[in-house]
Every structure is written in structure tokens, then in C-alpha cells.
Amino acid sequence: MRPEPLPPGTRRKGREETRMSNDYTEAALAMLRERCATVGAEIDYLPTVDSTNERAKALASGGAPHGSVVLADAQTHGRGRMGRSWFSPPGKNIYTSVILRPPTTKHLCALTMTMGVAVAGAVSPFLPTPATLEWPNDLFWGGKKLAGILTESAITGGRVEFVVVGIGIDVNETNFPSEIPATSMRLAAGREFDRIALLEVLYPLLEMWYNHFVAGGLEKIARAWRSRSDIFGRVVTLSRSGAPPISGIARKITEDGALVVETERGIETIHSGEVTGDPAGIG
């Protein structure tokens, strides 16, 4: 009979070892695999990797099954959106990438929104107040970035080969570079967290919300995203690749994950871009 999962921030003695200082032990990873149904059942763990997304894409190209994950203790070239680097020191945070194989390209743009709902659902119960989702792919707490999602896909002849969803969560970091306006679960909650215990929550939620996505539950996903975001009614400025910035009032998010903004020229539906400025106030 398997023991009950540990709540974040607690220890179990004996063969499972004290995990707070070195939580990615072989015993802990084996138990994590055993607890996961599909997402997380196969874990490629590396103490250090250039980028979990790059590793996951290589594994996916080689035939790694749906639900396989890459997990690293540190990244030397962690990436965020628009080519930005992701601060990835060892022993502190979660850096993981999930290989998904959707059956169709239909509504693929909504997958980042779907994964955002799952990540928010995983971390918020352990914080003093819930984290908020910022369009299109970030999680904030107290006006600072707490987590980010980078989704990359391979499509051939109109068929999805695979999608890799990279997730970075600042868990126990307390010293960020001055130029990074970020926070961590530890700074928010005032205590240290066990990363394995958090992954025991995260991987099943990623699987559950992905299954909603495949089943066509886009309205349910969009509704969940809206309930976890404070962007609506705010004045926002969006930067877009190859296009001038656009400013207006964020009104809603569509089932495909597009942001609807009311501008001086009328209603604009933005499918890709990034909200700039303070997520806690006026853009």
C-alpha cells in the first residue's frame, strides 16, 4: 500500500530521505512516477540541462510517448517567451517540460491557456492568496512574476507531431537578480516547499485540464482562466512581433485564448503578443 502524499514543506524519514535540501532523490522520483497516470509516468530527470524544452523536443522527435516529461534541477539556457532567458539556478525551483500529442491542430492556440489554468490550480492552494494569470502565459503573485509557460509545437502537413509545454515555477528562490521583477512561493508564503510534493499536484492537473481540452471543453477552460485573472477592465498595452504596440481595455478572452481589447479604433482580437507594464495596475 502506497503512503499518502506529503503536503508541501514536510519531510518523511527512512528510505524516502529528507527531501527539502535534495528533494529530487531517486526514491522521490520513483514515487512521483508511480503516482502519475500519464503525465509524469515517464520522467527524464537531469541534474543540469541547457533547456528542458530543447531536451523534450529531441525526445519527442525520437518517439517519446504522450505525457513524458523532462525535469531538471537547473538549466544553463532556460528560455521564456520572445527568446528571453529564464533564471534557473539549482536546488530551488521547478523546471519541467511536458510532451503532448494532440489528435488535431484544431484550437491548438488554446493549449497555453489550458496549461495556465492547471499551473494556477497547482500553486494557488499553497499561497496566502491565489496567484493570477496574465495573458498569454504568465502567473503572477503580488504584482510579480511567479511562473511562466512556453509552448512549442511541431506540425507537419497539417498534422500535429507533438507539443512541448515548458513550465518554470519559482518555488524556493529568495534572491533574484535586481533586473528580474519576480517572486517565489517561498517569498509569498514565508516557508520552504518540497518540489516533489508540488509536482505530485501539478502533473495530474496538467493531465486533467489537457483531457478537458481534447474533449472540446474550451468554454470550461476559458471560464476557469477568466476566474483566475484580474486583467479584465484594466488598461493594457500589448507588444506584438512585427506590429506596433496596441493599448486599450482588456474585455474578455475567447475560447481559443485570444485577448479581446477595446481600443480607440474599436474592438481588437489579439491572438499573439505580450502585455507590458505593471500587471497589478495600469499597463
N, C-alpha and C positions, 0 to 999 in steps of 0.2 A: 504494500500500500504506500503510495507516494505521500510525503509530508505536505502539509498546506504551505502555500507560498508565503514567503516572508514579506511583511509590509516594508516599504522603503525606509531605510535608516536603521534597520535592526540586523542582528547577527545570529547565525546559527553555529554552534560549536561542533567539534568532532570532525568527521571526514569531509564535511562541506566547507570547513575552514571559515575563519573570519574574513568577510568579503569587502569590508569598507575600504581597506587600503589597497587591496588587489582583487577586485571583485570579478575579473574575468579569468577565474581559475578553470582548469579542465573539468572539475566536478560541477562547477556552477554552469558552465556552458553545456555540459551533457544534460543537466537537469532542465535547462532552458529549452533545448531541442525536444526533450521528451514532453514538455508541457505544451508545445505548439502543434497545431493540427497541420497547417500547410505553410503559412508564412512563418518562417523561423524554424521549421522542422529540419532544414539543411542550412547550417551556418558555416561560412568560410571565415574563420577568425584569423586576423593577422595583428600582431602587436603594433606594427607600423606599416602603413601603406601610403603610396602617393595620393590616391584618391579612391574612396570606396566606390564611387560611381564608375571610375575607369576600370577598376577591378571587376565590378559587376557586369559591365558591358562586355568585357572579354569573356567572362564565364557564360553569359547569355549567348554570345555568338558561338560558343563551343557546345551549346546544347543544355546548359544548366536548367533544371525544371522550374516551372512556375512556383513562386513562393520562396525560392532560395534567397538567402541574404548574405551580404558581406558585412562584417563587423570588425571595426579596428579600434585599438586603444588610442592611436594617434594617426594623423595624416600629415604628410610633408607638403602636399599641394592640394589641400582641400579647396573645393570650389563652391561658390554661391552663384546666384544669377548674374548675367551680363559679364561673366568672366572674372568676377571678384574672388579674392581668396577668402577662405573660411578659417578662422582662428581655431587650431586643432591640436592643442597640447596633450600630452599623455596623462592618463590616470584621472581625468576629470569629468569628461563629457561623453555623450553618445554620438558616434559617427557610424551610420549604418545605411546600406542601400539594399533595396528590395527589387528582385526581378519579377515582373508581372508579364503575363502573356494574354492580353485581352483578345477575345474572339473576333473583334471587329474594330475598325477605325472610327466607328460612329460614336460621337460625343466624347472623343478622346481628350478634348480640351478640358473636360470636366474632371479629369482624373486628379489633377493637382488640388482642386477644391476638395475632392473626396478625401485625399490623404491629409489635407489640412484639418478637416473635421476629426479624423482619427487621432492625429497628434495632439490637438487641443483637448480631446477627450481623455487622452492618456495622462497628460501632465496636470491639468487643472484641478483634479481632486486633491492633489498634494500641495496646493498653493493657498495662501490666505484668501485670495480672491481669484476667480477664473482668469486664465490668460485669454487674450483677444486675438482674433485673426485679422490680419491686414492683407488686403488684396495685393498681389495674387497668391502669395505663398509663404508669408511670414507669420510668426506667432510673437506677440508682444506681452510684456507684463510691466506695469508701472511706466509706460511710455518708452521702454527699451526693448530691443530685440532679444527674445528668449530662444527661438528656434527658427529654422529655415528649411525649405523643401526645394529640391532641384529635380525636376522631372525631364528625362531624356528618352526619346523613342527611336526605334529603328523600323522603318516602313519600306517594304519592297513590293512594287507592283500593286499598290493599294491594299496590301496585307500587312498587319502588324507582326513583325518578327518578335519584338519584345519592348517592354517599357521598363526603364530603371528609375526608381524613385529614391533619391538620396535625401537623408534626413539628418540634420545636425541639431542636437538639443544641448544647450548649455546647462549642465546639471550641477556640478560642484565647483565650477570656476569662481574664484573670488578676485582675481587680478587680471583685468582686461587691459590691453593696450589703450592708451588715452584716446586714440583716434577712433576706437570702436565703441559706439553707444549701445552697449549690450548689458544684459543682466543674466542671472542664473537662478535655477530653482533654489540653490542654497542661499543666495543673497535674498531671495524673496521670502523664503520660509524660515530662515535662520537656523538651518540644520543641514547636515550632510545626508545624501541619498545613496542608496545601493543601486547601481546602474542595472544589474541583472534583474532586480525586482521591478524596475521601471520597464525593462524590455519584456518582462512577463505580462505586462499590461499592454504595452504598445503593439507588439506583433499580432495578438488576437484582434485588437481593434482595427488595425490595418486590414486584416483579412475580412472582418465583418463588414466594414464600410466598402471595401472593394467588391464584395459579393452583392451589396446593395447597388453599386454602380453597374455591374454586369447584368443584374436583374432588371435594370431600367428604372431604378428608384431615384431618378435625378431630382425630382421635386423634394423628396425627403432629404436628400443631401444638401440641396440649396437652402432649404428651410433650416437645417442644422447649422449650416455655415452662417446664415444671417443671424441666428440667435447667439452666435459666438463672436460677432464682430460689432464694433462701435463706429464703423466707417460711415454708416448711412446718416444723411443730413449734414455731414461735415463738408466744408470746402476743401477740396483736394487738388493737388497738382500732379499730373501724371507725365512721366518721361517716357518717350516711345522711340524705339530704334528706327532711325531713318525718317523721323517725323518730328515736327515741333511739339513742345510740351503743350498740354491742354489742362485748363483749370475749370472747375465747376463744382457743383454739389453732387456728391455721390447719392444716388437714389435707390438702386437695387442691384442685385446680382442675378444673372439669368441661370437657367438650368445647365447651360454649357459653361458656366463660370465666367462669363463676360461681365464687366462692370458698366452699369448704365449711369451716365453723368449728365446732369443738366448744366449746359454752358450758356453763354450769352448768345450763341448761334442756334441753340436748340438742344435737343437730346442727342447724345453721342453714345454709342455702344462700343466699348473698348475691349478688344479680345486679348491684347498683349501690351505690356508696359509695366510701369512701376510707380507706386505712389511715393512722392518725395515730400520732405518736410516732416514735421512732428506728428507722429501717429496719434498722439494724445490730444491734439488740438487742431488749429488751422494749418492747412497744408502750406 
